[in-house]
Amino acid sequence: MDLTYAACKLLLFFLLVFCTSYQCCATGINADQTAWLSVNVSENPPRKIPKTMFGISFEEINHAGAGGLWAELVSNR
């Protein structure tokens, strides 16, 4: 049990050293970089959501909610 505990401590130490050195040597990260986010909040949305599409969870499989084909409708059962 002592060997396993020592191996875990050694692994944790090397992982900590690796993560610290990786963070210190990261390239391409500058504090003065800027980012832009553009959000379209116009009155006319590109696609209207039907009033019948509601629920706690709505999973759109194969674009069925957007008018596409649903796999259950295509298969021959």
KEBAMAR-259634 format. One record per atom (N, C-alpha, C): residue number from 1; residue in one letter; atom name; x, y, z. Coordinates in pm, 1 decimal, decimal comma. Atoms other than C-alpha are relative to their C-alpha. Layout:
// KEBAMAR-259634
+-----+---------+-------+----------+----------+----------+
! num ! residuo ! atomo !       xx !       yy !       zz !
+-----+---------+-------+----------+----------+----------+
! NUM !       a !    CA !        X !        Y !        Z !
...
+-----+---------+-------+----------+----------+----------+
// end
This chain:
// KEBAMAR-259634
+-----+---------+-------+----------+----------+----------+
! num ! residuo ! atomo !       xx !       yy !       zz !
+-----+---------+-------+----------+----------+----------+
!   1 !       m !     N !     81,9 !   -118,7 !      0,0 !
!   1 !       m !    CA !      0,0 !      0,0 !      0,0 !
!   1 !       m !     C !     86,5 !    125,3 !      0,0 !
!   2 !       d !     N !    -88,2 !   -116,1 !     -2,1 !
!   2 !       d !    CA !    289,1 !    235,8 !     66,5 !
!   2 !       d !     C !     56,0 !     29,0 !   -138,2 !
!   3 !       l !     N !    -52,6 !    -18,1 !    134,8 !
!   3 !       l !    CA !    422,9 !    177,0 !   -284,2 !
!   3 !       l !     C !   -104,0 !     66,9 !    -89,6 !
!   4 !       t !     N !    106,8 !    -60,0 !     78,8 !
!   4 !       t !    CA !     86,9 !    265,5 !   -439,6 !
!   4 !       t !     C !    -19,6 !    146,3 !     37,9 !
!   5 !       y !     N !     15,2 !   -137,7 !    -46,9 !
!   5 !       y !    CA !     56,9 !    578,9 !   -227,5 !
!   5 !       y !     C !    114,9 !     86,1 !    -51,4 !
!   6 !       a !     N !   -116,1 !    -74,3 !     48,8 !
!   6 !       a !    CA !    410,3 !    686,7 !   -324,2 !
!   6 !       a !     C !     -8,8 !     21,1 !   -150,6 !
!   7 !       a !     N !     14,3 !    -13,3 !    144,9 !
!   7 !       a !    CA !    339,2 !    620,6 !   -692,1 !
!   7 !       a !     C !   -105,2 !    105,1 !    -34,3 !
!   8 !       c !     N !    104,0 !   -101,1 !     23,0 !
!   8 !       c !    CA !     22,1 !    831,1 !   -674,1 !
!   8 !       c !     C !     52,1 !    139,8 !     29,0 !
!   9 !       k !     N !    -57,3 !   -130,7 !    -32,3 !
!   9 !       k !    CA !    209,2 !   1114,3 !   -507,2 !
!   9 !       k !     C !     96,8 !     44,6 !   -109,0 !
!  10 !       l !     N !    -95,0 !    -32,6 !    105,9 !
!  10 !       l !    CA !    482,4 !   1098,9 !   -773,4 !
!  10 !       l !     C !    -73,2 !     38,4 !   -128,2 !
!  11 !       l !     N !     79,2 !    -31,6 !    118,1 !
!  11 !       l !    CA !    225,7 !   1095,5 !  -1053,4 !
!  11 !       l !     C !    -66,8 !    136,2 !     13,8 !
!  12 !       l !     N !     61,9 !   -129,4 !    -24,7 !
!  12 !       l !    CA !     43,8 !   1390,1 !   -899,2 !
!  12 !       l !     C !    101,7 !    112,9 !    -10,9 !
!  13 !       f !     N !   -105,6 !   -100,9 !      8,1 !
!  13 !       f !    CA !    371,5 !   1580,6 !   -867,6 !
!  13 !       f !     C !     35,8 !     28,6 !   -145,6 !
!  14 !       f !     N !    -35,6 !    -20,0 !    140,4 !
!  14 !       f !    CA !    463,8 !   1523,3 !  -1234,4 !
!  14 !       f !     C !   -114,3 !     64,0 !    -78,2 !
!  15 !       l !     N !    114,6 !    -62,2 !     65,2 !
!  15 !       l !    CA !    113,0 !   1615,0 !  -1345,0 !
!  15 !       l !     C !     -8,1 !    148,5 !     33,5 !
!  16 !       l !     N !     -0,2 !   -140,0 !    -41,4 !
!  16 !       l !    CA !    130,3 !   1937,0 !  -1145,6 !
!  16 !       l !     C !    110,9 !     77,5 !    -69,4 !
!  17 !       v !     N !   -112,3 !    -65,8 !     68,2 !
!  17 !       v !    CA !    472,5 !   2021,8 !  -1292,2 !
!  17 !       v !     C !    -30,8 !     17,2 !   -148,2 !
!  18 !       f !     N !     33,0 !     -8,4 !    142,2 !
!  18 !       f !    CA !    350,5 !   1945,1 !  -1645,1 !
!  18 !       f !     C !   -103,3 !    109,2 !    -25,9 !
!  19 !       c !     N !    104,8 !   -100,7 !     20,1 !
!  19 !       c !    CA !     36,4 !   2158,2 !  -1611,6 !
!  19 !       c !     C !     52,2 !    140,8 !     24,1 !
!  20 !       t !     N !    -56,6 !   -132,0 !    -28,7 !
!  20 !       t !    CA !    228,3 !   2447,0 !  -1458,2 !
!  20 !       t !     C !     91,0 !     45,3 !   -113,0 !
!  21 !       s !     N !    -90,5 !    -38,0 !    108,3 !
!  21 !       s !    CA !    495,4 !   2441,9 !  -1728,3 !
!  21 !       s !     C !    -76,8 !     25,1 !   -129,0 !
!  22 !       y !     N !     81,3 !    -21,7 !    119,0 !
!  22 !       y !    CA !    230,1 !   2414,6 !  -2000,0 !
!  22 !       y !     C !    -66,5 !    137,2 !      4,7 !
!  23 !       q !     N !     62,7 !   -131,1 !    -14,6 !
!  23 !       q !    CA !     49,8 !   2721,6 !  -1866,4 !
!  23 !       q !     C !    102,0 !    111,8 !    -17,0 !
!  24 !       c !     N !   -102,9 !   -103,7 !     10,1 !
!  24 !       c !    CA !    375,2 !   2916,4 !  -1844,5 !
!  24 !       c !     C !     51,5 !     15,1 !   -142,2 !
!  25 !       c !     N !    -57,3 !     -2,7 !    134,6 !
!  25 !       c !    CA !    483,7 !   2826,4 !  -2197,5 !
!  25 !       c !     C !   -105,6 !     14,2 !   -109,1 !
!  26 !       a !     N !    105,7 !    -12,7 !    100,4 !
!  26 !       a !    CA !    150,0 !   2880,4 !  -2372,3 !
!  26 !       a !     C !     30,7 !    117,0 !    -91,8 !
!  27 !       t !     N !    -30,8 !   -105,1 !     96,9 !
!  27 !       t !    CA !    195,3 !   3080,4 !  -2689,5 !
!  27 !       t !     C !   -128,1 !     50,9 !    -63,0 !
!  28 !       g !     N !    113,1 !    -58,3 !     69,3 !
!  28 !       g !    CA !    -40,4 !   3310,9 !  -2871,3 !
!  28 !       g !     C !   -106,7 !     57,7 !     90,5 !
!  29 !       i !     N !     98,1 !    -55,3 !    -92,5 !
!  29 !       i !    CA !   -219,2 !   3436,3 !  -2562,4 !
!  29 !       i !     C !     50,9 !    135,3 !     47,6 !
!  30 !       n !     N !    -37,0 !   -135,2 !    -41,3 !
!  30 !       n !    CA !   -201,4 !   3810,4 !  -2511,0 !
!  30 !       n !     C !   -116,9 !     62,6 !     74,8 !
!  31 !       a !     N !    105,0 !    -65,1 !    -78,5 !
!  31 !       a !    CA !   -390,9 !   4018,7 !  -2259,2 !
!  31 !       a !     C !    -64,9 !    114,3 !    -76,7 !
!  32 !       d !     N !     54,1 !   -115,2 !     71,6 !
!  32 !       d !    CA !   -443,6 !   4298,8 !  -2510,7 !
!  32 !       d !     C !    -79,9 !    -40,0 !   -124,6 !
!  33 !       q !     N !     81,2 !     42,5 !    112,8 !
!  33 !       q !    CA !   -635,7 !   4089,3 !  -2766,1 !
!  33 !       q !     C !   -145,8 !     35,5 !     25,6 !
!  34 !       t !     N !    141,9 !    -33,7 !    -12,5 !
!  34 !       t !    CA !   -993,0 !   4192,0 !  -2834,5 !
!  34 !       t !     C !    -83,1 !   -100,8 !    -78,9 !
!  35 !       a !     N !     92,7 !     89,6 !     68,4 !
!  35 !       a !    CA !  -1290,5 !   3983,9 !  -2939,6 !
!  35 !       a !     C !   -130,2 !     74,7 !    -24,4 !
!  36 !       w !     N !    126,6 !    -63,4 !     34,9 !
!  36 !       w !    CA !  -1615,7 !   4087,2 !  -3107,5 !
!  36 !       w !     C !   -108,2 !   -106,1 !     -7,6 !
!  37 !       l !     N !    116,4 !     87,1 !      6,4 !
!  37 !       l !    CA !  -1956,4 !   3929,1 !  -3070,4 !
!  37 !       l !     C !   -114,4 !     80,7 !    -59,3 !
!  38 !       s !     N !    109,1 !    -69,2 !     67,2 !
!  38 !       s !    CA !  -2233,4 !   4030,9 !  -3307,5 !
!  38 !       s !     C !   -128,0 !    -81,0 !     17,7 !
!  39 !       v !     N !    128,0 !     66,4 !    -24,1 !
!  39 !       v !    CA !  -2593,1 !   3947,4 !  -3211,1 !
!  39 !       v !     C !   -107,4 !     72,8 !    -79,4 !
!  40 !       n !     N !    107,4 !    -57,6 !     79,7 !
!  40 !       n !    CA !  -2883,0 !   4004,1 !  -3451,8 !
!  40 !       n !     C !   -129,5 !     -8,3 !     80,1 !
!  41 !       v !     N !    124,0 !     -4,5 !    -77,8 !
!  41 !       v !    CA !  -3186,4 !   4114,4 !  -3248,6 !
!  41 !       v !     C !   -107,7 !     78,0 !    -75,0 !
!  42 !       s !     N !     97,7 !    -72,3 !     80,5 !
!  42 !       s !    CA !  -3398,8 !   4243,4 !  -3533,4 !
!  42 !       s !     C !   -141,3 !    -49,7 !     29,4 !
!  43 !       e !     N !    140,4 !     33,5 !    -23,0 !
!  43 !       e !    CA !  -3778,1 !   4237,7 !  -3520,8 !
!  43 !       e !     C !    -45,7 !   -115,8 !    -88,8 !
!  44 !       n !     N !     38,4 !    105,8 !     93,5 !
!  44 !       n !    CA !  -3800,6 !   3998,7 !  -3818,4 !
!  44 !       n !     C !    101,3 !   -113,9 !      7,6 !
!  45 !       p !     N !    -93,8 !    112,4 !     -7,3 !
!  45 !       p !    CA !  -3634,4 !   3667,2 !  -3727,1 !
!  45 !       p !     C !      3,9 !    -74,4 !   -133,4 !
!  46 !       p !     N !     -9,4 !     70,0 !    128,1 !
!  46 !       p !    CA !  -3510,7 !   3458,2 !  -4021,7 !
!  46 !       p !     C !    -92,4 !   -121,2 !     -8,9 !
!  47 !       r !     N !     86,4 !    118,5 !     -0,3 !
!  47 !       r !    CA !  -3723,5 !   3158,3 !  -3917,2 !
!  47 !       r !     C !    -96,1 !     11,2 !    117,7 !
!  48 !       k !     N !    100,2 !    -11,6 !   -105,3 !
!  48 !       k !    CA !  -4046,9 !   3162,1 !  -3719,5 !
!  48 !       k !     C !    -18,8 !   -134,6 !     69,6 !
!  49 !       i !     N !     18,9 !    121,9 !    -77,9 !
!  49 !       i !    CA !  -4084,3 !   2905,9 !  -3439,6 !
!  49 !       i !     C !   -149,7 !    -20,2 !     22,5 !
!  50 !       p !     N !    143,7 !     23,2 !    -18,2 !
!  50 !       p !    CA !  -4431,8 !   2744,6 !  -3433,7 !
!  50 !       p !     C !    -39,6 !      1,8 !    147,4 !
!  51 !       k !     N !     50,6 !     -4,9 !   -137,4 !
!  51 !       k !    CA !  -4646,3 !   2789,3 !  -3122,3 !
!  51 !       k !     C !    -19,4 !   -139,9 !     57,6 !
!  52 !       t !     N !     20,1 !    136,9 !    -47,3 !
!  52 !       t !    CA !  -4696,4 !   2410,6 !  -3103,4 !
!  52 !       t !     C !    130,1 !    -68,3 !     39,7 !
!  53 !       m !     N !   -129,3 !     58,8 !    -33,8 !
!  53 !       m !    CA !  -4325,0 !   2345,9 !  -3053,9 !
!  53 !       m !     C !     40,5 !     49,1 !    138,3 !
!  54 !       f !     N !    -31,8 !    -39,7 !   -136,5 !
!  54 !       f !    CA !  -4282,2 !   2354,4 !  -2677,5 !
!  54 !       f !     C !     31,7 !   -123,2 !     81,9 !
!  55 !       g !     N !    -28,8 !    109,7 !    -91,2 !
!  55 !       g !    CA !  -4172,1 !   2142,2 !  -2384,6 !
!  55 !       g !     C !    126,2 !     28,8 !     79,0 !
!  56 !       i !     N !   -119,4 !    -17,5 !    -82,7 !
!  56 !       i !    CA !  -3904,6 !   2105,7 !  -2122,2 !
!  56 !       i !     C !    124,3 !    -36,3 !    -78,7 !
!  57 !       s !     N !   -114,9 !     39,4 !     81,8 !
!  57 !       s !    CA !  -3671,8 !   1918,7 !  -2353,9 !
!  57 !       s !     C !    -48,9 !    -31,9 !   -140,1 !
!  58 !       f !     N !     33,4 !     22,4 !    140,1 !
!  58 !       f !    CA !  -3693,6 !   1926,6 !  -2729,0 !
!  58 !       f !     C !    127,9 !    -39,4 !    -70,1 !
!  59 !       e !     N !   -119,3 !     48,3 !     67,2 !
!  59 !       e !    CA !  -3438,1 !   1713,4 !  -2909,9 !
!  59 !       e !     C !    -28,1 !     -5,1 !   -149,7 !
!  60 !       e !     N !     20,7 !     -6,2 !    143,6 !
!  60 !       e !    CA !  -3412,9 !   1792,2 !  -3276,4 !
!  60 !       e !     C !     88,0 !   -105,0 !    -66,8 !
!  61 !       i !     N !    -72,9 !    109,7 !     62,2 !
!  61 !       i !    CA !  -3312,3 !   1465,6 !  -3440,0 !
!  61 !       i !     C !    -18,1 !      9,3 !   -150,7 !
!  62 !       n !     N !      0,7 !     -6,3 !    146,9 !
!  62 !       n !    CA !  -3222,1 !   1481,8 !  -3810,1 !
!  62 !       n !     C !    -80,9 !    118,9 !    -51,0 !
!  63 !       h !     N !     69,0 !   -124,2 !     36,9 !
!  63 !       h !    CA !  -3364,7 !   1834,7 !  -3831,5 !
!  63 !       h !     C !   -150,9 !    -19,8 !    -11,3 !
!  64 !       a !     N !    143,7 !     25,6 !      3,5 !
!  64 !       a !    CA !  -3716,3 !   1702,7 !  -3762,8 !
!  64 !       a !     C !    -78,3 !    122,9 !     43,9 !
!  65 !       g !     N !     69,7 !   -118,7 !    -46,2 !
!  65 !       g !    CA !  -3810,6 !   2022,7 !  -3581,2 !
!  65 !       g !     C !      0,6 !    110,8 !   -102,9 !
!  66 !       a !     N !    -10,9 !   -103,7 !    101,2 !
!  66 !       a !    CA !  -3703,7 !   2233,2 !  -3876,9 !
!  66 !       a !     C !    -64,3 !    -42,9 !   -131,3 !
!  67 !       g !     N !     69,7 !     41,9 !    120,4 !
!  67 !       g !    CA !  -3912,7 !   2039,5 !  -4126,7 !
!  67 !       g !     C !     72,0 !   -107,0 !    -79,3 !
!  68 !       g !     N !    -72,8 !    104,7 !     70,7 !
!  68 !       g !    CA !  -3665,9 !   1765,7 !  -4220,9 !
!  68 !       g !     C !    -65,1 !   -136,0 !     18,0 !
!  69 !       l !     N !     50,9 !    136,0 !    -12,8 !
!  69 !       l !    CA !  -3711,0 !   1388,6 !  -4229,7 !
!  69 !       l !     C !     40,4 !    -59,4 !    133,1 !
!  70 !       w !     N !    -27,5 !     69,6 !   -124,6 !
!  70 !       w !    CA !  -3730,5 !   1183,7 !  -3914,3 !
!  70 !       w !     C !     18,6 !   -146,3 !    -33,9 !
!  71 !       a !     N !    -34,8 !    137,1 !     36,3 !
!  71 !       a !    CA !  -3580,6 !    835,4 !  -3925,9 !
!  71 !       a !     C !   -116,1 !    -96,2 !     21,1 !
!  72 !       e !     N !    113,4 !     88,8 !    -25,9 !
!  72 !       e !    CA !  -3893,2 !    670,6 !  -3778,6 !
!  72 !       e !     C !   -102,4 !      6,1 !   -113,7 !
!  73 !       l !     N !     96,6 !    -13,1 !    108,3 !
!  73 !       l !    CA !  -4103,4 !    801,5 !  -4067,4 !
!  73 !       l !     C !     49,4 !    -65,6 !   -128,3 !
!  74 !       v !     N !    -56,6 !     53,5 !    122,7 !
!  74 !       v !    CA !  -3866,5 !    667,1 !  -4332,4 !
!  74 !       v !     C !      8,8 !   -151,5 !      3,1 !
!  75 !       s !     N !    -21,8 !    145,0 !     -7,9 !
!  75 !       s !    CA !  -3810,4 !    310,7 !  -4204,2 !
!  75 !       s !     C !   -129,3 !    -76,6 !    -27,4 !
!  76 !       n !     N !    115,0 !     87,1 !     30,1 !
!  76 !       n !    CA !  -4039,7 !     30,6 !  -4323,2 !
!  76 !       n !     C !    -18,5 !    -97,6 !    114,1 !
!  77 !       r !     N !     24,6 !     89,7 !   -113,9 !
!  77 !       r !    CA !  -4179,4 !   -131,9 !  -4009,5 !
!  77 !       r !     C !   -120,3 !    -84,4 !    -25,3 !
+-----+---------+-------+----------+----------+----------+
// end
